[in-house]
């Protein structure tokens, strides 16, 4: 059991929806029907439901503990939930859907393979649907599953489902999203959530859980461009390992194999990979997102923030960077202010030289005229950094295309950025 459990692929997905479109019930239903809830939680749910005089289990209560905390003023930005089926492990990043939580949505979705977007069958595509889809496309989430919920309230009608598909597609054609799937569900009754629905025989697709279990995600990683930012240099000062030098970090992209010829940036020195170690085990190759230690054949001066790449495929060192930023701080952005920037394992300083435009997240229009840049705003900027950064475009390589800006006086993260 142990081994099989270890080898399972992890699918991370983010859920977003507006207040009443049944997100809590859907997550509750997924956990409940896939038998991921513990017995004591079920007993508790039964008690709550009986107290309210409801015949069905109030599944939303599985996730509503967070709401109580929000109401008491304890802010929970992103709630992560974990569950597993025999096929896969899942991590759900559950984020609030309102405009004022755009930054939380970006935080929760930044590592997701898939975004689950809820649409109320009665209301169809609304502003929030557009906003969530825009954020998913901005973050280059490869797969979107549009769950058309509350189908029980439109008599499980195929026609209404098709109308919503058309509505969504005409809007989403402006966004860069490769894979969009539509599933008609009723979270309350469990239709097409874990089990196929008898109420909608016209729908031939898989249930939501079936889709989550079987969607192909291993090709989402960039396996072409080899990038290994060095986080630590490992030198055990003992006689036995007198000359040992390992470079620890996480493979951002590409596949590194033993014997590969590599180059170290920014110095440009070349060497070959002598060995790759993960924990105690020596590997023939390493791929994202493994954290490994790489040893080279030659002694080269390498330090934290350097990057191991292939000679014929390397990122361009850039000091002038153009990027999309999501502003995360409650203080408004001040013109030409300086911030610390953290990119892979490199820290430098950066100045925002120019704001090109602000995105109206509801209409997706560019606003050249605006008063201030405040929390949750998304903008396109030109920046200058104090030292060259080894960046790729975010849509090719998330790991080397993303960064954060930090206010040095408070140490708060003020913005998350994606290189264009």
C-alpha positions as a printed NumPy array, in Angstrom:
array([[  0.   ,   0.   ,   0.   ],
       [  2.75 ,   2.415,   1.065],
       [  4.593,   2.305,  -2.231],
       [  1.51 ,   2.584,  -4.368],
       [  0.462,   5.566,  -2.262],
       [  3.814,   7.283,  -2.81 ],
       [  3.809,   6.878,  -6.569],
       [  0.45 ,   8.547,  -7.125],
       [  0.408,  11.644,  -9.275],
       [ -0.817,  14.826,  -7.582],
       [ -3.39 ,  17.028,  -9.284],
       [ -3.664,  20.513,  -7.839],
       [ -6.817,  22.37 ,  -8.688],
       [ -8.329,  25.656,  -7.709],
       [-12.031,  26.348,  -7.297],
       [-13.687,  29.679,  -7.762],
       [-17.269,  30.748,  -7.803],
       [-19.497,  33.494,  -6.5  ],
       [-21.218,  33.344,  -3.145],
       [-24.3  ,  31.258,  -3.808],
       [-23.381,  29.046,  -6.691],
       [-22.713,  26.025,  -4.517],
       [-18.94 ,  25.84 ,  -4.247],
       [-18.939,  24.628,  -0.62 ],
       [-21.582,  22.037,  -1.429],
       [-19.599,  20.85 ,  -4.446],
       [-16.354,  20.425,  -2.514],
       [-18.312,  18.754,   0.293],
       [-19.921,  16.401,  -2.211],
       [-16.566,  15.522,  -3.781],
       [-15.076,  14.692,  -0.381],
       [-18.193,  12.857,   0.795],
       [-18.923,  10.748,  -2.283],
       [-15.277,   9.871,  -2.834],
       [-15.251,   8.584,   0.792],
       [-12.664,  11.146,   1.832],
       [-14.505,  12.284,   4.943],
       [-13.858,  10.758,   8.311],
       [-16.648,   9.036,  10.241],
       [-16.749,  11.661,  13.002],
       [-17.301,  14.405,  10.436],
       [-20.248,  12.472,   8.984],
       [-21.804,  12.05 ,  12.451],
       [-21.346,  15.749,  13.029],
       [-22.976,  16.597,   9.682],
       [-25.933,  14.365,  10.501],
       [-26.417,  16.171,  13.803],
       [-26.299,  19.595,  12.128],
       [-28.743,  18.496,   9.435],
       [-31.137,  16.975,  11.987],
       [-30.996,  20.143,  14.058],
       [-32.033,  22.127,  11.017],
       [-34.711,  19.559,  10.197],
       [-33.197,  18.756,   6.777],
       [-33.404,  15.262,   5.384],
       [-30.174,  15.416,   3.349],
       [-26.688,  15.976,   4.777],
       [-25.707,  19.647,   4.79 ],
       [-22.444,  19.096,   2.874],
       [-21.56 ,  22.77 ,   2.72 ],
       [-20.723,  22.58 ,   6.441],
       [-17.586,  20.643,   5.603],
       [-16.133,  23.839,   4.2  ],
       [-18.129,  26.429,   6.082],
       [-15.965,  26.347,   9.19 ],
       [-13.852,  28.818,   7.253],
       [-16.763,  31.187,   6.81 ],
       [-17.246,  31.43 ,  10.577],
       [-13.605,  32.328,  10.927],
       [-13.892,  34.934,   8.198],
       [-16.861,  36.465,   9.935],
       [-14.902,  36.737,  13.168],
       [-12.341,  38.769,  11.26 ],
       [ -9.747,  36.007,  11.051],
       [ -8.691,  36.258,   7.441],
       [ -7.984,  32.997,   5.748],
       [ -6.592,  33.717,   2.337],
       [ -6.618,  30.316,   0.729],
       [ -7.938,  27.109,   2.252],
       [ -6.137,  24.   ,   1.048],
       [ -7.853,  20.624,   1.254],
       [ -6.36 ,  17.242,   0.518],
       [ -8.044,  14.045,  -0.589],
       [ -7.1  ,  10.954,  -2.52 ],
       [ -8.714,   8.24 ,  -4.592],
       [ -7.027,   5.027,  -5.725],
       [ -5.896,   6.843,  -8.891],
       [ -4.579,  10.195,  -7.71 ],
       [ -3.94 ,  12.541,  -4.834],
       [ -5.667,  15.918,  -4.955],
       [ -4.927,  19.295,  -3.472],
       [ -7.792,  21.802,  -3.654],
       [ -7.039,  25.489,  -3.307],
       [-10.351,  27.027,  -2.361],
       [-10.458,  30.792,  -2.769],
       [-13.176,  33.373,  -2.154],
       [-14.644,  34.698,  -5.375],
       [-15.191,  38.434,  -4.845],
       [-13.225,  41.176,  -6.573],
       [-11.556,  42.08 ,  -3.295],
       [-10.049,  38.591,  -3.182],
       [ -8.357,  38.623,  -6.583],
       [ -4.945,  38.392,  -4.899],
       [ -6.024,  35.305,  -2.937],
       [ -7.257,  33.702,  -6.112],
       [ -3.903,  34.343,  -7.753],
       [ -2.112,  32.865,  -4.744],
       [ -4.282,  29.759,  -4.714],
       [ -4.179,  29.255,  -8.47 ],
       [ -0.485,  29.913,  -9.019],
       [  0.498,  26.236,  -8.664],
       [ -2.706,  24.689, -10.024],
       [ -2.876,  22.299, -12.973],
       [ -6.587,  22.901, -13.37 ],
       [ -9.221,  25.496, -12.523],
       [-12.723,  24.508, -11.636],
       [-15.158,  27.306, -12.448],
       [-18.726,  27.13 , -11.205],
       [-21.602,  28.595, -13.179],
       [-25.175,  28.713, -11.901],
       [-27.37 ,  27.101, -14.577],
       [-30.038,  29.764, -14.031],
       [-27.7  ,  32.764, -14.268],
       [-25.219,  31.606, -16.896],
       [-21.929,  33.396, -17.489],
       [-21.628,  36.398, -15.147],
       [-18.873,  38.919, -14.437],
       [-17.248,  36.68 , -11.87 ],
       [-17.108,  33.788, -14.329],
       [-15.201,  36.077, -16.69 ],
       [-12.892,  37.308, -13.977],
       [-12.008,  33.811, -12.769],
       [-11.393,  32.661, -16.329],
       [ -9.193,  35.676, -17.022],
       [ -7.084,  34.944, -13.945],
       [ -6.802,  31.283, -14.975],
       [ -5.584,  32.312, -18.426],
       [ -3.244,  34.951, -16.986],
       [ -1.666,  32.269, -14.803],
       [ -1.53 ,  29.895, -17.777],
       [ -3.557,  27.179, -16.09 ],
       [ -3.699,  24.526, -18.795],
       [ -7.095,  22.993, -18.054],
       [-10.436,  24.551, -17.146],
       [-13.475,  22.576, -16.096],
       [-16.674,  24.621, -16.208],
       [-19.186,  23.013, -13.849],
       [-22.712,  24.106, -14.724],
       [-24.298,  23.656, -11.302],
       [-27.927,  23.569, -10.107],
       [-29.051,  21.644, -13.201],
       [-31.867,  20.287, -10.988],
       [-33.332,  23.821, -10.971],
       [-33.554,  23.961, -14.774],
       [-35.145,  20.49 , -15.064],
       [-31.819,  18.939, -16.091],
       [-32.326,  20.558, -19.509],
       [-29.763,  19.852, -22.211],
       [-30.726,  22.991, -24.116],
       [-29.858,  25.296, -21.199],
       [-26.524,  23.513, -20.772],
       [-25.686,  24.057, -24.464],
       [-26.635,  27.741, -24.25 ],
       [-24.156,  28.236, -21.414],
       [-21.417,  26.419, -23.37 ],
       [-21.926,  28.815, -26.311],
       [-21.996,  31.827, -23.993],
       [-18.751,  30.772, -22.313],
       [-16.973,  29.875, -25.549],
       [-17.735,  33.188, -27.241],
       [-16.192,  35.008, -24.288],
       [-13.261,  32.605, -23.715],
       [-12.13 ,  32.759, -27.338],
       [-10.362,  36.02 , -26.363],
       [ -8.345,  34.2  , -23.707],
       [ -5.511,  31.757, -24.134],
       [ -6.892,  28.565, -22.666],
       [ -6.008,  25.262, -24.307],
       [ -8.397,  22.802, -22.763],
       [-11.916,  23.694, -21.59 ],
       [-14.429,  21.037, -20.551],
       [-18.063,  21.456, -19.519],
       [-19.921,  19.225, -17.058],
       [-23.597,  19.619, -16.056],
       [-23.926,  18.89 , -12.337],
       [-26.111,  19.202,  -9.288],
       [-23.787,  19.465,  -6.304],
       [-26.7  ,  19.223,  -3.903],
       [-28.002,  15.945,  -5.321],
       [-24.642,  14.604,  -6.452],
       [-25.439,  14.441, -10.18 ],
       [-22.239,  13.964, -12.236],
       [-20.015,  14.934,  -9.294],
       [-18.603,  11.53 ,  -8.376],
       [-21.156,   9.266, -10.027],
       [-22.723,   9.616, -13.453],
       [-26.196,  11.14 , -13.349],
       [-29.294,   9.145, -14.254],
       [-31.122,  12.481, -14.619],
       [-29.006,  13.569, -17.579],
       [-28.695,  10.568, -19.907],
       [-28.018,  13.023, -22.75 ],
       [-24.591,  13.898, -21.288],
       [-22.024,  11.385, -22.51 ],
       [-18.974,  12.878, -20.783],
       [-17.277,  11.769, -17.573],
       [-18.337,  12.83 , -14.064],
       [-16.318,  15.586, -12.376],
       [-14.261,  13.169, -10.273],
       [-13.685,  10.943, -13.314],
       [-12.43 ,  13.995, -15.221],
       [-10.145,  15.017, -12.351],
       [ -8.767,  11.483, -12.059],
       [ -8.087,  10.986, -15.747],
       [ -7.127,  14.374, -17.158],
       [ -3.611,  14.221, -18.577],
       [ -1.322,  16.62 , -16.701],
       [  2.211,  15.252, -16.919],
       [  2.777,  17.083, -20.217],
       [  1.975,  20.425, -18.576],
       [  5.561,  20.74 , -17.35 ],
       [  8.076,  22.322, -19.687],
       [ 10.494,  19.446, -20.344],
       [ 12.43 ,  21.209, -23.104],
       [ 14.168,  24.193, -21.506],
       [ 16.595,  22.991, -18.833],
       [ 16.626,  25.371, -15.859],
       [ 18.062,  24.553, -12.439],
       [ 18.372,  27.584, -10.106],
       [ 20.897,  26.808,  -7.361],
       [ 19.455,  27.343,  -3.873],
       [ 22.318,  26.005,  -1.769],
       [ 25.879,  24.853,  -2.184],
       [ 26.509,  21.747,  -0.105],
       [ 30.015,  21.287,   1.254],
       [ 30.419,  18.805,   4.083],
       [ 33.67 ,  19.825,   5.767],
       [ 34.911,  16.344,   6.569],
       [ 38.039,  14.499,   5.451],
       [ 35.953,  11.74 ,   3.945],
       [ 34.148,  14.123,   1.587],
       [ 36.922,  16.68 ,   1.337],
       [ 36.279,  17.635,  -2.298],
       [ 32.521,  17.102,  -2.365],
       [ 30.462,  19.958,  -3.712],
       [ 26.775,  19.555,  -4.448],
       [ 24.342,  22.111,  -5.783],
       [ 20.882,  21.794,  -4.287],
       [ 17.73 ,  23.21 ,  -5.804],
       [ 14.532,  22.383,  -7.603],
       [ 14.336,  21.478, -11.275],
       [ 12.202,  24.294, -12.667],
       [ 11.966,  22.824, -16.153],
       [ 13.657,  20.422, -18.554],
       [ 15.222,  17.026, -17.882],
       [ 18.75 ,  16.771, -16.488],
       [ 20.585,  13.484, -17.053],
       [ 23.814,  12.082, -15.693],
       [ 26.617,  12.855, -18.158],
       [ 24.837,  15.886, -19.676],
       [ 26.998,  18.806, -20.721],
       [ 25.808,  21.868, -18.867],
       [ 26.642,  25.508, -18.48 ],
       [ 26.479,  27.697, -15.38 ],
       [ 25.059,  31.201, -15.616],
       [ 25.958,  34.019, -15.237],
       [ 29.636,  32.922, -15.381],
       [ 29.319,  30.836, -18.57 ],
       [ 31.561,  28.028, -17.212],
       [ 30.875,  24.561, -18.646],
       [ 30.998,  21.117, -17.103],
       [ 29.295,  17.705, -17.107],
       [ 26.825,  16.288, -14.602],
       [ 28.655,  13.696, -12.526],
       [ 25.69 ,  12.593, -10.424],
       [ 22.164,  13.568,  -9.377],
       [ 21.012,  12.741,  -5.858],
       [ 17.511,  12.763,  -4.389],
       [ 17.612,  12.103,  -0.64 ],
       [ 19.88 ,   9.066,  -0.305],
       [ 19.21 ,   7.786,  -3.787],
       [ 21.221,   8.414,  -6.924],
       [ 19.118,   9.159, -10.034],
       [ 19.815,   8.723, -13.728],
       [ 17.72 ,  11.819, -14.507],
       [ 15.813,  14.587, -12.764],
       [ 12.717,  16.439, -13.954],
       [ 10.313,  19.06 , -12.561],
       [  9.278,  19.55 ,  -9.827],
       [ 11.929,  17.348,  -8.149],
       [ 14.251,  18.873,  -5.55 ],
       [ 17.682,  17.307,  -6.059],
       [ 21.394,  17.827,  -5.581],
       [ 23.511,  17.976,  -8.739],
       [ 27.262,  17.296,  -8.682],
       [ 29.488,  18.443, -11.54 ],
       [ 32.746,  16.923, -12.805],
       [ 34.702,  20.184, -12.548],
       [ 35.249,  22.487,  -9.64 ],
       [ 33.495,  25.704, -10.598],
       [ 32.751,  28.71 ,  -8.475],
       [ 28.952,  28.496,  -8.108],
       [ 26.781,  30.219,  -5.539],
       [ 23.124,  30.589,  -4.625],
       [ 21.215,  32.35 ,  -7.402],
       [ 23.317,  30.889, -10.228],
       [ 21.529,  28.709, -12.75 ],
       [ 22.554,  25.444, -14.394],
       [ 21.303,  25.267, -18.008],
       [ 22.204,  23.781, -21.404],
       [ 24.643,  25.745, -23.527],
       [ 22.377,  25.961, -26.587],
       [ 19.217,  26.779, -24.66 ],
       [ 19.573,  29.471, -22.061],
       [ 17.471,  32.32 , -20.729],
       [ 18.379,  35.867, -21.707],
       [ 19.78 ,  37.886, -18.798],
       [ 17.547,  40.957, -18.57 ],
       [ 17.582,  44.106, -16.488],
       [ 14.623,  45.671, -18.25 ],
       [ 11.631,  43.442, -17.685],
       [  8.072,  43.825, -18.933],
       [  5.477,  42.014, -16.837],
       [  1.892,  41.678, -15.683],
       [  1.573,  42.427, -11.96 ],
       [ -1.182,  41.67 ,  -9.509],
       [ -0.982,  44.258,  -6.728],
       [ -1.398,  42.534,  -3.368],
       [ -0.789,  45.255,  -0.835],
       [ -3.352,  47.439,   0.924],
       [ -1.145,  50.481,   0.288],
       [ -1.472,  51.94 ,  -3.202],
       [  1.506,  51.663,  -5.515],
       [  3.681,  54.77 ,  -5.496],
       [  5.209,  55.894,  -8.794],
       [  8.821,  54.868,  -9.411],
       [  9.078,  53.225,  -6.012],
       [ 11.834,  50.681,  -5.399],
       [ 11.161,  47.138,  -4.177],
       [ 13.101,  43.994,  -3.466],
       [ 12.47 ,  41.397,  -6.18 ],
       [ 12.698,  37.648,  -5.646],
       [ 13.082,  35.589,  -8.822],
       [ 13.921,  31.84 ,  -8.557],
       [ 16.705,  31.851,  -5.929],
       [ 17.911,  35.361,  -6.806],
       [ 17.218,  38.483,  -4.81 ],
       [ 17.77 ,  41.944,  -6.267],
       [ 16.061,  45.312,  -6.262],
       [ 13.666,  46.67 ,  -8.838],
       [ 11.983,  49.909,  -9.779],
       [  8.646,  50.13 , -11.58 ],
       [  9.513,  52.607, -14.337],
       [  6.171,  52.765, -16.113],
       [  2.641,  51.426, -15.874],
       [  1.458,  50.72 , -19.432],
       [ -2.181,  49.987, -18.542],
       [ -4.513,  48.564, -15.942],
       [ -6.842,  45.67 , -16.811],
       [-10.53 ,  46.034, -16.037],
       [-10.949,  42.476, -14.757],
       [-14.677,  42.454, -15.387],
       [-14.663,  43.55 , -19.033],
       [-11.024,  42.59 , -19.814],
       [-10.539,  46.033, -21.394],
       [ -7.281,  47.933, -20.995],
       [ -7.543,  51.182, -19.079],
       [ -4.876,  53.689, -20.039],
       [ -6.504,  56.287, -17.74 ],
       [ -6.914,  55.541, -14.013],
       [ -6.382,  57.223, -10.657],
       [ -4.37 ,  54.828,  -8.55 ],
       [ -3.122,  51.244,  -8.475],
       [ -4.481,  49.523,  -5.379],
       [ -4.989,  46.082,  -3.928],
       [ -6.181,  43.393,  -6.418],
       [ -5.459,  45.551,  -9.471],
       [ -3.802,  43.852, -12.424],
       [ -1.427,  45.999, -14.45 ],
       [  1.186,  45.775, -17.174],
       [  4.478,  47.426, -16.253],
       [  8.05 ,  48.091, -17.31 ],
       [ 10.635,  47.478, -14.587],
       [ 14.364,  47.918, -14.203],
       [ 16.339,  45.611, -11.888],
       [ 19.686,  46.234, -10.177],
       [ 21.203,  43.083, -11.666],
       [ 20.327,  40.983, -14.711],
       [ 17.736,  38.277, -14.055],
       [ 17.702,  34.988, -15.975],
       [ 14.076,  35.134, -17.09 ],
       [ 11.925,  33.28 , -19.598],
       [  8.47 ,  34.309, -20.695],
       [  5.883,  33.134, -18.182],
       [  3.787,  31.398, -20.833],
       [  6.782,  29.221, -21.737],
       [  8.147,  28.673, -18.293],
       [  6.238,  29.481, -15.114],
       [  9.179,  28.914, -12.776],
       [ 11.583,  31.333, -14.446],
       [  8.818,  33.65 , -15.646],
       [  7.387,  34.531, -12.243],
       [  8.62 ,  36.727,  -9.405],
       [  7.412,  38.62 ,  -6.366],
       [  8.049,  42.194,  -5.233],
       [  8.654,  42.883,  -1.556],
       [  8.462,  46.123,   0.402],
       [ 11.831,  46.262,   2.127],
       [ 10.634,  48.348,   5.06 ],
       [  7.804,  45.973,   6.084],
       [  9.   ,  42.756,   4.377],
       [  5.474,  42.293,   2.953],
       [  4.896,  40.849,  -0.509],
       [  3.348,  43.721,  -2.454],
       [  2.936,  42.137,  -5.895],
       [  3.178,  38.908,  -7.867],
       [  4.489,  39.214, -11.396],
       [  4.551,  37.294, -14.673],
       [  7.192,  38.116, -17.292],
       [  5.88 ,  38.884, -20.775]])
